[in-house]
Amino acid sequence: EVVVDVPEMEICYMCWIKGMGDLNPNETLLDDEDAFDEDNEDDGYYQVEISARIQASNGKNFTSLDLLYQMEQQLSGKELGDHIFFEGLDRVENYTGDVPLYYISFGS
């Protein structure tokens, strides 16, 4: 079933990383100025918000399986703390980028 009818989109999520080396090639930090400040550090990890651009496997739209698989691949290796349960995607309506942006909601 098609769940997002666009060929590419951005997904945004919060996680904990040790440094820029933990980012995938398609990921960027949303607030990279203060990301690695010592006030943001806990046991060697830094809490950051990441945006990742993903493309539909079929080049047209995202099916539920494709989208869940790609999100899992993006989050693999990232520390989520106690927020490990997927609670859904929320479209960011006021985003002015060239593709839609969705925020991944997690719960504990």
N, C-alpha and C positions, 0 to 999 in steps of 0.2 A: 504494500500500500504506500502511495506517495504521501509524505508528511510535510515536506517543504518543496514547493514547486519552483525552484531556482537551480541553475547549474553550479553556483558556488555561493558560499556564505561565510560569515565569521562567527565563531563561537568564543565566548568569553567566560572565564572561570577564575576562581581564587584557589590558590594552592600554596604549598611551601616548597621552596627550592634552595639548594646550597649556593648556586651561582648561575651565571649566564650559560655555562656548559650544560645545564639541565634543560635548556630550551630546545625544542625541535626547530628545524629550519624554517617552518612556516609560522612560527610563533613570535610575538613581540610582547614586551612588557608595556602595560598601559601607563604606569607611573615609574619610569626607570630612574628618575632623579633621586628619590628617597628609598628605593627598593632595598638597597644593601646598606642602609644606615644601621648603626649598632642598636638604635632604639627599636628597630624592626626585627631584631635577631633573637632566636630562641633555639638553643642547642645546635647552633651551626646552620639553622634553616632560616629563611627569610620569607615572610608572607607577601605574596605578590598577586596581582591580577594580570592574567595573560589573555591575549586575543590571538586566535589561530584561524587562518583562512583555510577552508577545506573545499574540495571540489567533489561533486557528485560522481560516483563511479561510472554511471551511464552517460555522463556529460549533459544531462537534461534536468534531473531532479533527484531529490533524496528520498529513498524509500526508508521505512522505519529501520530495517535491518542495516542498510548502508550507513545511515546516520548514527545509529548506536555503535556499530563497529568502528567508525571513524572517531567518535568521541572516546571510545575505550582506548584506541591507539594513541590519541593525543594525551590522555591522562596516565597512560602506562609510565611508570617510573616517577610520577609526581606524588608528593606526600599531601594527603588531603586532611590530615589530622583526624578528628572524630566525625567529620562530615563525609561519610562514605556512601550514603544512599542517594541514588539519583531520584530527584523529585520533579524533574521536568525542565522544559526550555521556555524562556520568556523572551518574546521579541522586544528589542529595544526600539521603541517607536520614534524617538527623537534623534536617532542616529542618522548622520548625513553622509555616510560613506557610500561607495559605489556598489556595495552588496549588502544584503540584510545582515543585521547583527542579532545574535541570540545569546542570552545569558543562561548558563547552566546552573540550575538550583540543586544544591545538595542538602541533606539533612543528616542528623545523627541518631 
